[in-house]
């Protein structure tokens, strides 16, 4: 994993990481997603100018997969971080015509103005004392992943919420998710409490 920027500051590419507000039950929370597609004026794009995508008048749509995050332990007096565990938040999916179900990765589509691109920081798992490295079995190679500071997630949540109120969006227009494991989303602090609500 390189130590450079993962995300271009001015250009949003499909596969970039972004933050948005999601509904889960009666709660609103920030979600971290990896983009899988982007469109502008109904036309699929491999990249979008960030200023155009996030403007209040934009009709850009971004689709992404909800990532599974693990919080760092805050008892070590360090700034709280959320690390990607290599996995995705899943939901129950009923197999048509049967009573069986399967788990599927949660995929949501959100309007461009409710997207906040984020540039995660690379980190080495083996050098950290504030996590349980067993929680990262899905990380390829088990050596490195990326992290997002709690403060950056909170700032993005506040910014996106302000745009939501400016756009006069109803709560029902915010994408809703129902995770298979309620512990996986909304994201929780290391003490188990939900946050970014």
C-alpha positions in Angstrom: 0.0 0.0 0.0 1.5 3.3 -1.0 1.8 6.2 1.4 0.4 8.7 -1.2 -3.1 9.9 -1.8 -5.7 7.3 -2.6 -8.2 9.8 -3.9 -7.7 12.7 -6.3 -8.8 16.0 -4.7 -10.6 17.3 -7.9 -11.7 14.1 -9.6 -14.0 11.4 -8.2 -13.3 8.0 -9.8 -15.4 4.9 -9.7 -13.9 2.7 -6.9 -13.1 5.8 -4.8 -14.2 5.9 -1.1 -17.0 8.3 0.0 -19.1 9.2 2.9 -22.9 9.7 2.9 -25.8 9.7 5.4 -27.9 6.5 5.6 -31.0 5.5 7.5 -31.0 2.3 9.5 -34.3 1.7 11.3 -35.1 5.0 13.0 -31.5 6.2 13.0 -29.4 8.4 10.7 -25.7 7.7 10.5 -22.7 8.3 8.4 -21.8 5.4 6.0 -18.4 4.7 4.3 -18.8 3.2 0.8 -16.7 2.2 -2.1 -18.2 3.5 -5.3 -19.1 1.0 -8.0 -20.7 3.3 -10.5 -21.3 7.0 -11.2 -23.6 8.8 -13.6 -24.3 12.4 -14.5 -27.5 13.4 -16.5 -28.3 9.7 -16.7 -25.0 8.9 -18.5 -22.6 6.4 -16.9 -19.2 7.9 -16.2 -15.8 6.5 -15.0 -15.1 9.8 -13.2 -16.8 13.0 -12.2 -15.5 16.5 -11.3 -16.0 16.7 -7.5 -17.3 20.3 -7.6 -19.9 19.4 -10.2 -20.8 16.1 -8.5 -21.3 17.7 -5.0 -23.1 20.9 -6.0 -26.6 21.3 -4.7 -28.0 21.5 -8.3 -26.2 18.4 -9.4 -28.1 15.4 -10.7 -25.1 13.1 -10.3 -25.8 9.6 -8.8 -23.2 7.5 -7.1 -23.7 3.8 -6.3 -21.5 2.1 -3.7 -21.0 -0.9 -1.4 -21.2 -0.2 2.4 -17.9 -1.0 4.0 -17.4 -2.8 7.3 -15.3 -0.7 9.8 -13.6 -1.5 13.1 -13.0 1.3 15.7 -9.7 1.7 17.5 -9.6 1.4 21.3 -9.9 4.9 22.8 -8.4 4.0 26.1 -4.9 4.6 24.8 -5.4 8.4 24.6 -5.0 8.5 20.8 -7.4 10.0 18.3 -10.1 7.5 17.4 -9.8 6.0 14.0 -12.0 3.6 12.0 -10.2 1.0 10.0 -11.5 -1.0 7.1 -11.6 -4.7 8.1 -11.5 -5.8 4.4 -15.2 -6.7 4.4 -18.6 -5.3 3.6 -21.8 -4.9 5.5 -24.4 -7.5 4.3 -28.1 -7.7 4.3 -30.5 -10.7 4.1 -31.7 -11.4 0.6 -34.6 -13.8 0.0 -34.2 -16.3 -2.9 -37.2 -15.8 -5.1 -39.7 -18.8 -5.1 -38.2 -20.3 -1.9 -38.1 -19.7 1.8 -34.3 -19.6 1.7 -32.2 -16.5 2.0 -28.6 -15.5 1.5 -26.4 -12.7 2.6 -25.6 -10.0 0.0 -23.4 -6.9 0.2 -25.5 -3.7 0.8 -25.4 -1.5 -2.3 -27.0 2.0 -2.3 -27.4 4.8 -4.8 -27.2 8.4 -3.5 -27.5 11.8 -5.1 -24.1 13.5 -5.7 -24.7 16.4 -3.3 -25.0 13.9 -0.5 -21.5 12.4 -1.3 -18.4 13.5 0.5 -15.2 12.0 -1.0 -12.7 10.9 1.6 -9.0 10.2 1.4 -8.3 7.4 3.8 -4.8 7.0 5.4 -2.8 3.8 4.9 -1.9 2.0 8.1 -0.1 -1.2 9.1 -2.0 -3.6 11.3 0.9 -5.3 12.9 2.2 -2.0 14.3 -1.0 -1.0 16.1 -1.7 -1.7 19.7 -5.2 -0.1 19.7 -7.0 -2.8 17.7 -7.6 -6.6 17.8 -5.8 -7.8 14.7 -8.0 -10.9 14.6 -10.9 -8.6 13.4 -9.0 -8.1 10.1 -9.0 -11.6 8.7 -10.6 -10.4 5.4 -7.7 -8.0 4.7 -5.6 -9.4 1.9 -2.3 -10.4 3.2 -3.3 -9.3 6.7 -0.7 -6.6 6.8 -2.1 -3.2 5.9 -5.4 -1.5 5.4 -6.6 2.1 5.6 -8.2 4.3 8.3 -10.4 7.3 8.6 -10.2 9.6 11.6 -13.4 9.9 13.7 -13.2 13.7 13.4 -13.2 13.6 9.6 -16.3 11.3 9.7 -18.1 13.7 12.0 -17.3 16.7 9.9 -18.6 15.0 6.8 -21.7 14.0 8.6 -22.4 17.6 9.6 -21.7 18.9 6.1 -23.9 16.3 4.4 -26.7 16.9 7.0 -26.5 20.7 6.2 -26.9 19.9 2.5 -29.8 17.7 3.2 -31.6 20.5 5.0 -30.6 23.1 2.3 -32.1 20.8 -0.3 -35.2 20.2 1.9 -34.9 16.5 1.5 -37.3 14.4 3.5 -35.9 11.7 5.7 -37.5 9.1 3.5 -35.4 10.2 0.5 -32.3 9.2 2.4 -31.1 5.7 1.4 -32.2 3.1 4.0 -30.2 -0.1 4.9 -31.1 -3.1 7.0 -27.9 -4.9 7.9 -27.9 -8.7 8.6 -25.8 -8.0 11.7 -27.1 -5.0 13.7 -23.6 -4.6 15.2 -22.1 -3.9 11.8 -24.1 -0.7 11.1 -24.6 2.0 12.3 -20.8 2.1 13.1 -20.1 1.9 16.8 -17.4 3.3 19.1 -15.1 0.8 20.8 -17.5 1.0 23.8 -20.3 -0.3 21.6 -22.3 2.9 21.4 -23.7 4.1 18.1 -22.4 7.4 16.8 -22.6 9.9 14.0 -26.4 10.1 14.5 
